[in-house]
Every structure is written in structure tokens, then in C-alpha cells.
Amino acid sequence: MSSVKFIGFKGVGLLSKAIRFVTRSPFYSHIGYIDHNGKLIECWPTPGNKMQAWGYSKLDHHHDGTPYEIWELQVDPTQAKYIDWFFYRLAVHRIKYDWLGCVGFVFKLVREKNDRFFCSEGCVSPLVQYLGWHTITPAHVAPGNFINIIQAAGAKIIEKGEAKRGTAS
């Protein structure tokens, strides 16, 4: 068996609190992926990434004191390679954030863009595609729902911590 790792953030900023309120998630406001080299891939504004596209990031780009949990999900080695490739593609091609998809949580009539992903939509998409979870609609998965889904699939917390600005992570 192999594994894939996701990171769930319990954001402390105003936008994070709004996301938790709108998605009815008491804890998680943002999701990212940790690749096989231990690098964080997420759609988060970082230095040089003001337009919010998927890319490589670091924990110290988050607000000081932002709690996070790293979750590990067991998958077969071939699935792990495909899932890792999916996130590599998001990062290298700088796939943009799906702001319309986020608005869709509030206004159900808003149509999302198929060439973009918000955080939890991007994280669940390869699981739907490569693990055969076809009953899940990625555009309807909020950060808290994502954690519930992978937990139901057997994912376990392997690390807890808090982001600290200015530290290498």
C-alpha cells in the first residue's frame, strides 16, 4: 500500500471564518495536498501568486496560529502516482481558483467553471476520478465535507500543528 496526504486548515482570518459559516463547517476552511516529496500544493495567495492559482506553497504563508491537521489516506501505489500527478499538474500549470464555484455555495444557480477548482473541489477530484468515487460531485464538496469523506474512507490524522509566519515549512 501507498498513501496520499491532505492538509486541513482551520483558518483564523476573516475569509476563513466566512467560508466556515457559508459551508456550515465548524472546523475546516481550507484544504491542500502534500506531494510525495513533502511539498505543499494548494490554491492560496503566496508571494508571486496574487491571482490565486494552484501552486507550490509553504505553511508560513498562512496566518500565524492557523491550526492544521495532516491526514493520510491509504491507496494502492498506482492510484498514489496518479493522484500525485494530478496535483503536480495543478501546480505546474497554475490552474486558477474557482471563485464562481465558491459563490455557488451561497447562490445555487451560479454555474462553476470546469477549468478551475476551489480548494476542496480540487482535492476531491482525483479521488473521484482515480478511486472511483463517482457518487461524489466535486463542486459540492466544502472543506469540512472533504475531511469527512476521507475520514470515512479510512484516512487518519498523522500530524497536528499551527502555521507560523517566517518559518520554513
C-alpha positions, -999 to +999 in steps of 0.1 A: +000+000+000+009+036-005-006+068+008-016+103-001-017+132+023-040+161+026-038+191+050-069+207+065-066+242+078-088+257+105-083+293+093-083+322+117-087+351+092-120+368+083-123+350+049-117+316+066-145+324+091-168+334+063-160+301+045-168+281+076-201+300+081-213+296+045-203+259+042-215+251+077-182+236+086-173+242+123-136+235+117-121+234+082-119+264+059-092+253+035-077+221+021-043+214+005-023+184-007+012+172+003+030+156-025+053+125-023+083+149-017+065+165+013+058+198-006+025+216+000+003+222-031-026+245-027-046+273-041-035+301-017-022+336-022+015+335-018+044+358-027+043+360-065+008+343-066-016+371-062-041+359-087-048+328-067-038+298-088-028+264-076+009+261-069+036+250-045+033+268-012+045+268+024+028+267+058+044+300+067+022+317+041-008+312+063-018+334+093+002+329+125-015+304+147-036+288+120-043+252+132-038+225+107-041+187+105-023+164+081-044+134+070-031+103+054-052+081+032-041+046+022-044+038-016-027+014-039+007+025-054-007+032-089-035+053-075-010+073-054+011+081-085-020+093-105-032+114-076+003+129-071+004+136-109-030+153-107-017+178-081+016+183-099-004+193-130-025+217-110+007+233-096+028+234-127+001+247-150-011+272-123-047+262-126-068+291-114-091+292-083-128+287-090-143+318-074-177+311-091-178+276-076-174+292-041-202+316-048-223+285-058-224+275-021-244+306-014-263+310-047-271+276-061-278+289-095-243+301-102-225+279-127-190+269-119-161+269-144-149+235-155-113+245-160-108+258-124-110+243-089-116+257-054-096+240-027-117+211-016-131+206-052-095+202-064-086+179-036-116+155-040-115+155-079-086+130-083-102+107-056-135+107-076-115+101-108-089+075-097-106+058-068-140+055-085-159+077-060-184+087-088-213+093-064-195+125-052-199+157-071-166+176-065-182+211-070-205+203-040-177+194-016-167+220+010-135+218+031-153+202+061-171+177+038-138+167+022-124+158+056-155+138+065-152+120+031-116+109+035-121+101+072-150+077+061-126+062+036-101+054+064-078+085+065-061+092+098-045+123+113-008+119+113+002+154+124-013+185+141+003+219+143+000+256+138+013+277+110+039+303+119+049+331+096+086+333+087+094+297+094+104+272+068+077+246+064 
